[in-house]
Amino acid sequence: MTFKKSLIALLVSATPLVTLADITVGVTISATGPAASLGIPEKNTIALMPKTIAGQKVNYIVLDDASDTTAAVSNTRKLISENKVDVILGSTTTPNSLAMIDAVSESQTPMISIAASSLITEPQDAKKRWVFKTPQNDIMMALAIAEHMANAGVKTVAFIGFSDAYGEGWHREFAKVADLKNLKIIANERYSRTDTSVTGQVLKIIASKPDAVLVAGSGTPAALPQKTLKERGYGGKMYQTHGVANGDFLRVGGKDVEGTFLPAGPVLVAEQLPANHPVKKSALAYVAAYEAAYGKGSVSTFGAHAWDAGLLMTAAVPVALKKAQPGTPAFRTALRDAMEGVKEMAGAHGIFNMSATDHMGLDQRGRVMVKIENGTWKYQP
C-alpha cells in the first residue's frame, strides 16, 4: 500500500460517523380527572405511534396533566426545558391547550393539540404559528347540528355547556349558525365539568319549552344535563357535540341518551360508511390498529385525534430532516414549516390540508352525523 493510500485509510478510520440525534416527542394528556375518558384512548394511541420515522429513532415522553390547566403548562415547560423535545402533542382539553400556547411559542417548539376549539389555532399570529390541531373546529360541527335541526323542524333551542372555553366557544359558534338556519336560542346555561347537579339549570331550560336542547360538553360529564332532563320529563330532541363520541359516554348515559344526535369524525362509524367515502380506508386503518391492541369495540374518536397528530408529525419529519438535526432550534423550525405544508393527508378523521392560515386543515369530509340507537352509534346518511 502506498503512503498516500495509507494516509487516506488512516484519516477515514479516525473520522467518527455522524449520526443524527433521536427525535424526542413530548406528550401531555388528561389520562386522569374529568377528561380521563378522552385522555385514556389518546394515551393508548401514543403507544401505537412509530418508533422510527425516516430511519430515525423516535422517543415519546408521556405525562398526565390530570385534566388540570396548571399541570398542563407545567408539563409543557418541563418537556421543553428538561427533555429538550422537538414537538409537543396535547393536551386533551381546550382550556389546557390554550394555556400551553405561551410556553411553546416562547421556546419556538411546534405543538399539535388534540382539543377542539378553533381558538387554539385561530387567528394565526406570532404565537399560534407554532400551534396545530387535529380535531374538527366547533363551527364545522355546529353547522352540521344546525342543518340537522332545521331539517327536523326545530325552531327553538336551549343551550347548556361547560363554564369554560369549550362551552363558551360552542355557544359563540352555534349562535352564528343558528341565525343562518332561523333557529332561536331561548335558553343559555352553564355548568362545571366537576358539577354533580344541574337541577337549577335544567328547570330553567324546561320552563323555556324548547323544541331541542344542545349540550356542549365533552366526555362523561356531558351526560349529566341530559340525564337530569330525562328525569324531569323533557321529551324534545337532544343534541350533543363531538366531545362525547366515545364508549364511556354511552355507558354513563345509558338509556337516558338514546335517540341523541351528534356530529362526529367519520372514524366513529367507519364500518358503516359507504364504500366510496374518502375517509373510510384511512379511518378503518386506525380502527384495525387500535382494536388489535386493545380489543374489539374499544376504539374512540379521541384516540383518533391523537392518531392524526401522529400522522401529521410523521409526514413532516422526513422533510424537516433534510434541513436540520433533531434536538436543535433549526429542526423545530423546519418541523413547523413542514407541518404547515402537509397536503391531502388521509387521517382517521378526514383529509388534512394545512396552510399558513389554516393549522387544522379539515374540510367537510371530516364530519358525519350520527344517532345513538340501541346503545351504539348509527350513521345518518
C-alpha positions, 0 to 999 in steps of 0.5 A: 500500500502506498503512503498516500493510500495509507494516509487516506485509510488512516484519516477515514478510520479516525473520522467518527460517523455522524449520526443524527440525534433521536427525535424526542416527542413530548406528550401531555394528556388528561389520562386522569380527572374529568377528561380521563375518558378522552385522555385514556384512548389518546394515551393508548394511541401514543403507544401505537405511534412509530418508533422510527420515522425516516430511519430515525429513532423516535422517543415519546415522553408521556405525562398526565396533566390530570385534566388540570390547566396548571399541570398542563403548562407545567408539563409543557415547560418541563418537556421543553426545558428538561427533555429538550423535545422537538414537538409537543402533542396535547393536551386533551382539553381546550382550556389546557391547550390554550394555556400551553400556547405561551410556553411553546411559542416562547421556546419556538417548539411546534405543538399539535393539540388534540382539543377542539376549539378553533381558538387554539389555532385561530387567528394565526399570529406570532404565537399560534404559528407554532400551534396545530390541531387535529380535531374538527373546529366547533363551527364545522360541527355546529353547522352540521347540528344546525342543518340537522335541526332545521331539517327536523323542524326545530325552531327553538333551542336551549343551550347548556355547556361547560363554564369554560372555553369549550362551552363558551366557544360552542355557544359563540359558534352555534349562535352564528349558525343558528341565525343562518338556519332561523333557529332561536336560542331561548335558553343559555346555561352553564355548568362545571365539568366537576358539577354533580347537579344541574337541577337549577339549570335544567328547570330553567331550560324546561320552563323555556319549552324548547323544541331541542336542547344542545349540550356542549360538553365533552366526555362523561360529564356531558351526560349529566344535563341530559340525564337530569332532563330525562328525569324531569320529563323533557321529551324534545330532541337532544343534541350533543357535540363531538366531545362525547363520541366515545364508549364511556359516554354511552355507558354513563348515559345509558338509556337516558341518551338514546335517540341523541344526535351528534356530529362526529369524525367519520372514524366513529362509524367507519364500518358503516360508511359507504364504500366510496367515502374518502375517509373510510380506508384511512379511518378503518386503518386506525380502527384495525390498529387500535382494536388489535391492541386493545380489543374489539369495540374499544376504539374512540374518536379521541384516540383518533385525534391523537392518531392524526397528530401522529400522522401529521408529525410523521409526514413532516419529519422526513422533510424537516430532516433534510434541513436540520438535526433533531434536538436543535432550534433549526429542526423545530423550525423546519418541523413547523414549516413542514407541518404547515405544508402537509397536503391531502393527508388521509387521517382517521378523521378526514383529509388534512390540508394545512396552510399558513392560515389554516393549522387544522386543515379539515374540510367537510369530509371530516364530519358525519352525523350520527344517532345513538340507537340501541346503545351504539352509534348509527350513521345518518346518511 
